[in-house]
Amino acid sequence: MGLIWLMRHLKEHWDEWGIEAQVFVSFALQITLTFFANRRRYTPGVSIRFITWSSYLLSGFLAKVALGKLSEIQIPQDKKYHLELKALLAPLLFLQIGNPDCLTALSIEDNRLGLRQFLGLFFQVSSVVWILVKSWKISSLKFLYLPMFLAGFTKYGEAIWALKSALSGNSGLTISELDQEENVPALFRVLPENNPMVELILKAYYRFNCLKPHLNNWLYQPFYESLPWIALDNYSPEEVFKITDVELGFMYDVLYTKAPIIYTRKGFFLRIISLLGAVILEVYQIILLPFSDWAIIQMITCYNKPVIRRLLHILAPRSNMDMEYKKFRSRNRVEFPKDLKELIVQEMKEVDKERGSNPFTQRGEWALKRYGCLDHDFKWSVKRDFDKSIIIWHIATYICYHSDVHCSIANSRIEMSKLLSNYMMYLLVMRPHMLCITTSGIVFEHACTKLLAFMRTGPLIITEEVEACRILRTHDLPNQSNLDRKRETMVTLKWHMLHDAQRLAQKLMDKEDRWQIISSVWMEMLFYAASNCPMDNHADQLRRGGGLITHVWLLLAHKTDKFYTSD
């Protein structure tokens, strides 16, 4: 009896307050999205992605369910204040379905399905209109319905517009875009010399606008890289990576937010309409708008106005500070040192001498050729399958590292080589899709098995990394037993991983310039992986906090003719 009474009691409360509860929860989820959605650009980790994913799905679901319940209005039975409340809640729920500015798509696949949202818009508009028509004559709050309905329609329409336009576009520059290009040099000439961040943001925008890395069919030629407003030759590696970071921010905004829509004249007009019905919900987002890189770009076009000039002096430095603050908040994010950025820029120039503007086809051969090592002693190590090459070079790097780290020849290249080695292993194990490798799990498990077996052979169990590397460098390894061969898979058959790593390490130890060779090979492997990774994977990586490989991909994309054919 107690359970029956409880269920009846809950049903009465649900019938009385169910819609209001759904509206409240949906509104709370919208606030959660407003605060957390944009942080996934800078904060890797499961927690932010889970909060964004669950809030995004639940918010829209609850709003649509509540709209369905509201459409059951019964004029004779419902009390007048119930009718007025339901009629007011309908456009409010419609407003919430449109999502905040900082999130239109959870993943790049949502952009490809953007046109399907038009059908949803039609049905949601029909539901809201039906509710408003049924309560129009009775309600005394009808003057509030129209602005709220327009705000909801605007928000929903903006979301669909952003989804549709994210991956659409012409295959090349239009006449209007060519006309705009003629004015670019003039914009750079009027920039203040005492505020370099403004120039970096503007350069990043035009680099992004010329390359459009999120569009696979965009006709881009590497000769654009020689244009003054595109080239990075006169910038330090630190500034190069700042520009690339801003470029990736523009790419993230295009793929996952409404930024490209709201920072236009039409978008500004729609925002005014939206504000009429949703002031409270928009306050937080309006505060953030001036500090966006997109706003900086719009202000630069009106730089001759004194008010805009003063605003730029205030907002441009804060734009970068906001970016750095977001990175600082992320405890899981690993910042790469300045030395590594300098090494990347330096190695990229060396590799460009070999490949020109052609796509990447080598993953270590150019580096070995540069140091006169492209012979039988080394070439085999970069001709293995990519996942096997990474593991072999990783072990060999550690063997050399523990041999030289305390010697007088120690330099920054040693630490950078180790860092790159660890990063490539991280990609192999945790992000194999970024390397376009399907057998990484099998190969890595095989490598772990062989290493564990090696460390447990003999009278003592090896527990120290330094000792293991010393033995691998100085001792002969036992031959593989027949039992071990039977346990091999088709992927790892006839691959003697430890023998290969030992052989490579011994050959490297014979070279005085071994750390130049090691770092250059790792760089070339990183360039190869970044260049050959599909754009969709880089776009997906952006919403997970980004990464070094995505920065490298964008830098290489500006200098690569993606329509090149060997014929």
C-alpha positions as CSV (number, residue, x, y, z in Angstrom):
1,M,0.0,0.0,0.0
2,G,2.8,2.4,0.8
3,L,4.4,1.9,-2.6
4,I,1.0,2.5,-4.3
5,W,0.5,5.7,-2.3
6,L,4.0,6.9,-3.2
7,M,3.5,6.2,-6.9
8,R,0.2,8.0,-6.8
9,H,1.7,10.9,-4.9
10,L,4.6,11.2,-7.4
11,K,2.2,11.0,-10.4
12,E,0.2,13.9,-8.9
13,H,3.3,16.0,-8.5
14,W,4.5,15.1,-12.0
15,D,1.1,16.0,-13.6
16,E,1.2,19.3,-11.7
17,W,4.9,20.3,-12.1
18,G,6.3,17.9,-14.7
19,I,6.6,20.4,-17.5
20,E,8.0,23.1,-15.2
21,A,10.6,20.6,-13.9
22,Q,11.7,19.7,-17.5
23,V,12.0,23.4,-18.4
24,F,14.1,24.1,-15.3
25,V,16.4,21.1,-15.9
26,S,16.7,22.0,-19.6
27,F,17.6,25.6,-18.7
28,A,20.2,24.4,-16.1
29,L,21.7,22.2,-18.8
30,Q,21.9,25.2,-21.2
31,I,23.8,27.2,-18.5
32,T,26.1,24.2,-18.1
33,L,26.7,24.2,-21.9
34,T,27.4,27.9,-21.9
35,F,30.1,27.6,-19.3
36,F,31.7,24.3,-20.3
37,A,31.3,23.7,-24.0
38,N,34.1,26.0,-25.2
39,R,36.5,24.6,-22.6
40,R,36.9,21.4,-24.5
41,R,39.0,23.3,-27.0
42,Y,41.7,23.8,-24.3
43,T,40.9,21.0,-21.8
44,P,41.5,17.4,-22.8
45,G,40.0,14.7,-20.7
46,V,36.8,12.6,-20.3
47,S,35.1,14.8,-17.7
48,I,34.7,17.9,-19.9
49,R,33.6,15.8,-22.9
50,F,31.1,13.9,-20.7
51,I,29.6,17.1,-19.3
52,T,29.3,18.6,-22.7
53,W,27.9,15.5,-24.4
54,S,25.3,14.7,-21.7
55,S,24.2,18.4,-21.4
56,Y,23.9,18.7,-25.1
57,L,21.8,15.6,-25.6
58,L,19.6,15.9,-22.5
59,S,18.9,19.6,-23.0
60,G,17.5,19.2,-26.5
61,F,15.6,16.0,-25.5
62,L,13.9,17.5,-22.4
63,A,13.0,20.7,-24.3
64,K,11.4,18.6,-27.1
65,V,9.5,16.3,-24.7
66,A,8.2,19.4,-22.8
67,L,7.0,21.0,-26.0
68,G,5.1,17.8,-26.8
69,K,3.4,17.9,-23.4
70,L,2.6,21.6,-23.8
71,S,0.9,20.9,-27.1
72,E,-1.8,18.9,-25.2
73,I,-3.4,22.2,-24.0
74,Q,-7.1,21.8,-23.3
75,I,-8.9,25.2,-23.4
76,P,-12.0,24.3,-21.4
77,Q,-10.3,22.3,-18.6
78,D,-7.1,24.3,-18.1
79,K,-7.1,27.2,-15.7
80,K,-6.3,30.6,-17.1
81,Y,-2.9,30.9,-15.3
82,H,-2.0,27.4,-16.5
83,L,-2.7,28.5,-20.1
84,E,-0.6,31.6,-19.7
85,L,2.3,29.7,-18.2
86,K,2.2,27.0,-20.9
87,A,2.0,29.6,-23.7
88,L,5.0,31.4,-22.2
89,L,7.0,28.2,-21.7
90,A,6.5,27.1,-25.3
91,P,8.7,29.9,-26.9
92,L,11.1,29.6,-24.0
93,L,11.6,25.9,-24.7
94,F,12.0,26.7,-28.4
95,L,14.7,29.1,-27.5
96,Q,16.6,26.4,-25.6
97,I,16.5,24.0,-28.5
98,G,18.8,26.3,-30.5
99,N,21.8,25.8,-28.1
100,P,24.2,28.5,-27.0
101,D,26.7,30.2,-29.3
102,C,29.6,28.1,-28.0
103,L,28.2,24.8,-29.3
104,T,26.5,23.8,-32.5
105,A,28.1,20.4,-33.1
106,L,29.5,17.7,-30.8
107,S,31.6,16.2,-33.6
108,I,32.3,16.9,-37.2
109,E,29.7,14.3,-38.2
110,D,27.0,16.6,-36.9
111,N,28.0,19.2,-39.5
112,R,27.4,16.7,-42.3
113,L,23.9,16.1,-41.1
114,G,23.1,19.8,-40.7
115,L,20.4,19.8,-43.5
116,R,18.4,17.2,-41.6
117,Q,17.8,19.8,-38.9
118,F,15.5,21.7,-41.2
119,L,12.8,19.0,-40.7
120,G,13.2,19.3,-37.0
121,L,12.9,23.1,-37.2
122,F,9.6,22.7,-39.2
123,F,8.0,20.4,-36.6
124,Q,9.2,22.5,-33.6
125,V,7.9,25.7,-35.2
126,S,4.6,24.0,-35.9
127,S,4.3,22.8,-32.2
128,V,5.0,26.3,-30.8
129,V,2.6,28.0,-33.2
130,W,-0.1,25.5,-32.3
131,I,0.3,26.2,-28.6
132,L,0.3,30.0,-29.1
133,V,-2.7,29.9,-31.4
134,K,-4.7,27.9,-28.9
135,S,-3.9,30.2,-26.0
136,W,-3.8,33.5,-27.9
137,K,-7.3,34.8,-27.1
138,I,-7.3,33.8,-23.5
139,S,-3.8,34.8,-22.4
140,S,-3.1,38.4,-21.3
141,L,0.7,37.9,-21.9
142,K,0.5,37.6,-25.6
143,F,2.7,40.6,-26.2
144,L,5.6,38.5,-24.8
145,Y,5.0,35.6,-27.2
146,L,6.2,37.2,-30.4
147,P,9.7,38.4,-29.3
148,M,10.3,35.1,-27.5
149,F,9.2,33.1,-30.5
150,L,11.4,35.2,-32.8
151,A,14.4,34.7,-30.4
152,G,13.8,31.0,-30.4
153,F,13.4,30.8,-34.2
154,T,16.6,32.9,-34.6
155,K,18.6,30.7,-32.2
156,Y,17.5,27.5,-33.9
157,G,18.0,29.0,-37.3
158,E,21.5,30.1,-36.4
159,A,22.4,26.6,-35.2
160,I,21.2,25.1,-38.5
161,W,22.9,27.8,-40.6
162,A,26.2,27.2,-38.7
163,L,25.9,23.4,-39.2
164,K,25.2,23.7,-42.9
165,S,27.9,26.3,-43.6
166,A,30.7,24.6,-41.6
167,L,31.7,22.1,-44.3
168,S,30.2,23.9,-47.3
169,G,31.8,26.4,-49.6
170,N,33.1,27.1,-53.1
171,S,36.1,25.2,-54.4
172,G,38.0,28.5,-54.8
173,L,38.0,32.2,-54.2
174,T,35.0,34.2,-55.3
175,I,35.1,37.7,-56.8
176,S,34.2,39.3,-53.6
177,E,36.9,37.5,-51.7
178,L,39.5,38.5,-54.4
179,D,38.4,42.2,-53.9
180,Q,38.9,41.8,-50.2
181,E,42.4,40.4,-50.7
182,E,43.4,43.7,-52.3
183,N,42.7,45.5,-49.1
184,V,44.7,43.2,-46.9
185,P,48.1,45.0,-47.2
186,A,46.5,48.2,-46.1
187,L,45.1,46.6,-43.0
188,F,48.6,45.5,-42.0
189,R,50.0,48.9,-42.6
190,V,47.6,50.6,-40.1
191,L,48.3,48.2,-37.3
192,P,50.0,49.6,-34.1
193,E,53.6,48.6,-33.7
194,N,53.3,48.5,-29.9
195,N,50.7,45.8,-29.9
196,P,52.1,42.8,-31.8
197,M,49.2,40.5,-30.8
198,V,46.8,42.3,-33.1
199,E,49.1,41.5,-36.1
200,L,49.4,37.9,-35.0
201,I,45.6,37.5,-34.9
202,L,45.1,39.2,-38.2
203,K,47.8,37.1,-39.9
204,A,46.3,33.9,-38.4
205,Y,42.9,34.8,-39.7
206,Y,44.1,35.4,-43.3
207,R,46.2,32.2,-43.2
208,F,43.1,30.3,-42.1
209,N,41.0,32.0,-44.6
210,C,43.3,31.2,-47.5
211,L,43.9,27.6,-46.5
212,K,40.4,26.7,-45.1
213,P,41.9,23.5,-43.7
214,H,38.4,22.1,-42.7
215,L,37.4,22.0,-46.4
216,N,38.8,19.1,-48.4
217,N,37.8,20.4,-51.8
218,W,39.2,23.9,-51.2
219,L,41.6,25.0,-54.0
220,Y,44.7,26.3,-52.2
221,Q,48.1,26.7,-53.8
222,P,51.3,26.7,-51.6
223,F,52.6,29.9,-53.4
224,Y,50.2,31.8,-51.2
225,E,52.7,31.1,-48.4
226,S,55.1,33.6,-50.1
227,L,52.6,36.5,-49.8
228,P,53.7,39.0,-47.1
229,W,50.5,38.7,-45.1
230,I,50.7,34.9,-45.1
231,A,54.5,34.2,-44.7
232,L,56.0,33.3,-41.3
233,D,59.7,33.7,-42.3
234,N,60.3,36.7,-40.1
235,Y,58.6,35.3,-37.0
236,S,60.2,33.5,-34.1
237,P,59.1,29.8,-33.4
238,E,57.2,31.0,-30.4
239,E,55.2,33.4,-32.5
240,V,54.7,30.8,-35.2
241,F,53.0,28.5,-32.8
242,K,50.9,31.4,-31.4
243,I,49.7,32.1,-34.9
244,T,49.0,28.4,-35.5
245,D,47.1,28.2,-32.2
246,V,44.9,31.1,-33.2
247,E,44.3,29.5,-36.6
248,L,43.2,26.3,-34.9
249,G,40.9,28.4,-32.8
250,F,39.3,29.8,-35.9
251,M,38.9,26.3,-37.3
252,Y,37.3,25.0,-34.1
253,D,34.9,27.9,-34.1
254,V,33.8,27.2,-37.7
255,L,33.3,23.5,-37.0
256,Y,31.7,23.5,-33.6
257,T,30.3,27.0,-32.8
258,K,28.2,29.8,-34.2
259,A,31.1,32.3,-34.3
260,P,31.3,32.6,-38.2
261,I,27.5,33.4,-38.2
262,I,27.2,35.9,-35.4
263,Y,30.3,37.9,-36.4
264,T,28.6,39.2,-39.6
265,R,26.1,42.0,-40.3
266,K,23.2,39.5,-40.7
267,G,24.3,37.7,-37.6
268,F,24.4,41.0,-35.7
269,F,20.9,41.8,-36.7
270,L,19.7,38.3,-35.7
271,R,21.5,38.7,-32.4
272,I,19.5,41.9,-31.7
273,I,16.3,40.0,-32.2
274,S,17.5,37.1,-30.0
275,L,18.4,39.5,-27.2
276,L,14.9,40.9,-27.1
277,G,13.6,37.6,-25.8
278,A,16.6,36.1,-24.0
279,V,18.6,38.8,-22.2
280,I,19.4,36.8,-19.2
281,L,20.6,33.8,-21.1
282,E,22.7,35.9,-23.4
283,V,24.5,38.1,-20.8
284,Y,27.4,35.7,-20.2
285,Q,28.0,35.2,-23.9
286,I,27.8,38.9,-24.7
287,I,30.5,39.6,-22.1
288,L,32.8,37.1,-23.9
289,L,32.2,38.4,-27.5
290,P,34.6,41.3,-27.5
291,F,37.5,39.1,-26.3
292,S,37.2,36.7,-29.2
293,D,39.7,36.6,-32.0
294,W,36.8,37.0,-34.5
295,A,35.9,40.3,-32.9
296,I,39.5,41.5,-33.2
297,I,39.3,40.8,-36.9
298,Q,36.1,42.9,-37.3
299,M,37.6,45.8,-35.3
300,I,40.8,45.8,-37.4
301,T,38.7,46.6,-40.5
302,C,37.5,49.8,-38.7
303,Y,40.9,50.7,-37.2
304,N,40.8,54.3,-38.4
305,K,38.1,55.1,-35.8
306,P,39.6,56.3,-32.5
307,V,37.2,54.3,-30.3
308,I,38.0,51.1,-32.1
309,R,41.7,51.8,-31.9
310,R,41.4,52.2,-28.1
311,L,39.4,49.0,-27.8
312,L,42.0,47.1,-29.8
313,H,44.7,48.2,-27.4
314,I,42.6,46.8,-24.5
315,L,41.1,43.7,-26.0
316,A,43.8,42.2,-28.2
317,P,46.2,41.4,-25.3
318,R,43.3,40.1,-23.2
319,S,42.4,37.8,-26.1
320,N,45.7,36.0,-25.8
321,M,45.6,36.2,-22.0
322,D,42.2,34.4,-22.0
323,M,43.7,31.7,-24.2
324,E,46.7,31.2,-21.9
325,Y,44.4,31.2,-18.9
326,K,42.3,28.5,-20.3
327,K,45.4,26.4,-21.0
328,F,46.6,27.1,-17.5
329,R,43.4,25.8,-16.0
330,S,43.8,22.5,-17.7
331,R,45.8,20.2,-15.5
332,N,46.0,17.4,-18.1
333,R,47.5,19.6,-20.8
334,V,51.2,19.2,-21.5
335,E,52.9,22.3,-22.8
336,F,55.7,21.7,-25.2
337,P,58.9,23.7,-24.5
338,K,60.3,26.6,-26.5
339,D,63.3,24.5,-27.7
340,L,61.0,21.9,-29.3
341,K,59.1,24.6,-31.2
342,E,62.3,26.1,-32.5
343,L,63.5,22.6,-33.5
344,I,60.2,21.9,-35.3
345,V,60.5,25.2,-37.3
346,Q,64.1,24.5,-38.1
347,E,63.5,20.9,-39.3
348,M,60.5,21.9,-41.3
349,K,62.7,24.3,-43.3
350,E,65.2,21.5,-43.9
351,V,62.5,19.0,-45.0
352,D,60.9,21.6,-47.3
353,K,64.2,21.7,-49.3
354,E,63.7,18.0,-50.1
355,R,60.0,17.8,-50.8
356,G,59.1,21.3,-52.1
357,S,55.4,21.5,-52.0
358,N,54.7,17.8,-52.6
359,P,52.8,15.7,-50.0
360,F,54.8,13.7,-47.5
361,T,55.9,10.3,-48.6
362,Q,59.0,9.7,-46.4
363,R,59.2,9.1,-42.6
364,G,62.9,9.3,-41.9
365,E,64.7,8.8,-45.2
366,W,65.2,12.5,-45.9
367,A,66.8,13.0,-42.5
368,L,69.1,10.0,-42.9
369,K,70.1,11.2,-46.4
370,R,71.0,14.6,-44.9
371,Y,73.4,13.1,-42.5
372,G,74.8,10.6,-44.9
373,C,73.2,7.6,-43.2
374,L,71.0,6.3,-46.0
375,D,72.6,3.0,-46.2
376,H,72.0,-0.6,-45.1
377,D,72.9,0.3,-41.5
378,F,69.9,2.6,-41.0
379,K,67.5,2.6,-44.0
380,W,65.8,-0.7,-42.9
381,S,64.6,1.0,-39.6
382,V,62.4,3.5,-41.4
383,K,61.2,1.0,-44.1
384,R,59.4,-1.1,-41.5
385,D,55.7,-0.7,-40.9
386,F,55.1,2.6,-39.3
387,D,54.1,1.3,-35.9
388,K,57.1,-1.1,-35.8
389,S,59.5,1.8,-36.8
390,I,58.2,3.9,-33.9
391,I,58.7,1.2,-31.3
392,I,62.2,0.3,-32.6
393,W,63.3,4.0,-32.6
394,H,61.7,4.6,-29.2
395,I,63.7,1.8,-27.6
396,A,66.9,2.8,-29.4
397,T,66.4,6.4,-28.4
398,Y,66.1,5.4,-24.7
399,I,69.2,3.2,-25.0
400,C,71.2,6.2,-26.4
401,Y,69.6,8.6,-23.9
402,H,70.8,6.7,-20.8
403,S,74.2,6.3,-22.3
404,D,74.6,10.1,-23.0
405,V,72.4,11.9,-20.6
406,H,75.2,12.4,-18.0
407,C,78.0,12.9,-20.6
408,S,79.5,16.2,-21.7
409,I,77.9,15.9,-25.1
410,A,74.5,16.4,-23.5
411,N,72.4,19.1,-25.2
412,S,68.9,20.2,-25.8
413,R,68.5,17.8,-28.7
414,I,68.8,14.9,-26.3
415,E,65.8,16.0,-24.2
416,M,63.8,17.0,-27.3
417,S,64.4,13.6,-28.9
418,K,63.2,11.9,-25.8
419,L,60.2,14.1,-25.6
420,L,59.3,13.4,-29.3
421,S,59.9,9.7,-28.8
422,N,57.4,9.7,-25.9
423,Y,54.9,11.7,-27.8
424,M,55.0,9.4,-30.8
425,M,54.5,6.4,-28.5
426,Y,51.6,8.2,-26.9
427,L,50.0,8.7,-30.3
428,L,50.7,5.0,-31.2
429,V,49.0,3.7,-28.0
430,M,46.3,6.3,-27.2
431,R,45.6,8.0,-30.6
432,P,46.4,5.4,-33.3
433,H,43.8,6.9,-35.6
434,M,46.0,10.0,-35.8
435,L,48.7,7.8,-37.3
436,C,46.3,5.9,-39.6
437,I,47.5,2.6,-38.1
438,T,45.2,-0.3,-37.6
439,T,47.6,-2.8,-36.0
440,S,49.1,-0.6,-33.3
441,G,47.3,-2.6,-30.5
442,I,48.7,-5.9,-31.7
443,V,52.2,-4.5,-32.2
444,F,52.3,-2.7,-28.9
445,E,51.1,-5.7,-26.9
446,H,53.8,-7.8,-28.7
447,A,56.5,-5.3,-27.7
448,C,55.3,-5.2,-24.1
449,T,55.4,-9.0,-24.0
450,K,58.9,-9.2,-25.4
451,L,60.2,-6.5,-23.0
452,L,58.7,-8.2,-20.0
453,A,60.2,-11.5,-21.0
454,F,63.6,-9.9,-21.5
455,M,63.5,-8.2,-18.1
456,R,62.6,-11.5,-16.3
457,T,65.4,-13.6,-17.9
458,G,68.5,-14.6,-15.9
459,P,69.0,-14.9,-12.2
460,L,67.7,-11.4,-11.4
461,I,64.6,-9.5,-12.5
462,I,65.5,-6.2,-14.1
463,T,63.4,-3.4,-12.5
464,E,65.3,-0.3,-13.5
465,E,65.0,1.4,-16.8
466,V,68.6,2.4,-16.8
467,E,69.8,-1.1,-16.2
468,A,67.6,-2.5,-18.9
469,C,69.0,0.0,-21.4
470,R,72.6,-0.8,-20.4
471,I,72.1,-4.5,-20.9
472,L,70.4,-4.0,-24.3
473,R,73.4,-1.9,-25.3
474,T,76.2,-4.2,-24.1
475,H,74.9,-7.7,-24.0
476,D,74.0,-10.2,-26.7
477,L,70.3,-11.2,-26.8
478,P,69.2,-14.8,-26.8
479,N,67.8,-16.3,-29.9
480,Q,64.0,-16.7,-30.2
481,S,62.7,-20.1,-29.1
482,N,60.3,-22.3,-31.1
483,L,57.7,-21.8,-28.5
484,D,57.9,-18.0,-28.9
485,R,57.6,-18.4,-32.7
486,K,54.3,-20.3,-32.3
487,R,52.8,-17.5,-30.3
488,E,53.5,-14.9,-33.0
489,T,50.6,-13.4,-35.0
490,M,50.6,-12.7,-38.7
491,V,51.4,-9.0,-37.9
492,T,54.4,-9.7,-35.7
493,L,55.7,-12.9,-37.5
494,K,59.5,-12.8,-38.0
495,W,59.8,-9.5,-36.3
496,H,62.7,-9.6,-33.7
497,M,61.8,-6.3,-32.0
498,L,64.6,-6.2,-29.4
499,H,67.3,-7.3,-31.9
500,D,66.2,-4.6,-34.2
501,A,66.3,-2.0,-31.4
502,Q,69.7,-3.2,-30.2
503,R,71.1,-3.1,-33.8
504,L,69.8,0.4,-34.4
505,A,71.1,1.7,-31.0
506,Q,74.6,0.2,-31.6
507,K,74.8,1.9,-35.1
508,L,73.6,5.2,-33.6
509,M,76.2,5.0,-30.8
510,D,78.9,4.8,-33.5
511,K,77.8,8.2,-34.8
512,E,79.1,11.4,-33.2
513,D,76.1,13.4,-34.5
514,R,73.6,10.7,-33.3
515,W,71.3,13.2,-31.6
516,Q,71.0,15.3,-34.7
517,I,70.1,12.1,-36.6
518,I,67.6,10.9,-33.9
519,S,65.8,14.2,-33.5
520,S,65.6,14.7,-37.3
521,V,64.2,11.2,-37.8
522,W,61.6,11.7,-35.1
523,M,60.6,15.1,-36.6
524,E,60.2,13.6,-40.0
525,M,58.0,10.8,-38.5
526,L,55.9,13.5,-36.8
527,F,55.6,15.5,-40.1
528,Y,54.7,12.3,-42.0
529,A,52.0,11.4,-39.5
530,A,50.6,14.9,-39.3
531,S,50.5,15.3,-43.0
532,N,48.9,12.0,-43.8
533,C,46.3,12.0,-41.0
534,P,42.8,12.8,-42.4
535,M,41.4,16.3,-41.8
536,D,38.4,14.8,-39.9
537,N,40.8,13.3,-37.3
538,H,42.5,16.6,-36.8
539,A,39.1,18.4,-36.5
540,D,38.0,15.8,-33.9
541,Q,41.3,16.3,-32.0
542,L,40.4,20.0,-31.7
543,R,37.4,19.3,-29.6
544,R,39.5,17.1,-27.3
545,G,41.9,19.8,-26.5
546,G,44.1,19.8,-29.6
547,G,47.7,18.6,-29.7
548,L,51.2,19.1,-31.2
549,I,50.4,16.9,-34.2
550,T,47.5,19.2,-35.2
551,H,49.6,22.3,-35.0
552,V,52.3,20.6,-37.2
553,W,49.6,19.6,-39.7
554,L,48.3,23.1,-40.1
555,L,51.9,24.5,-40.6
556,L,52.6,21.8,-43.2
557,A,49.2,22.3,-44.9
558,H,50.1,25.9,-45.9
559,K,53.1,24.6,-47.8
560,T,51.6,21.4,-49.4
561,D,49.9,21.1,-52.8
562,K,47.2,18.6,-51.8
563,F,46.2,18.2,-55.5
564,Y,49.7,17.1,-56.5
565,T,49.9,13.8,-58.5
566,S,53.1,11.9,-59.3
567,D,52.0,11.8,-63.0
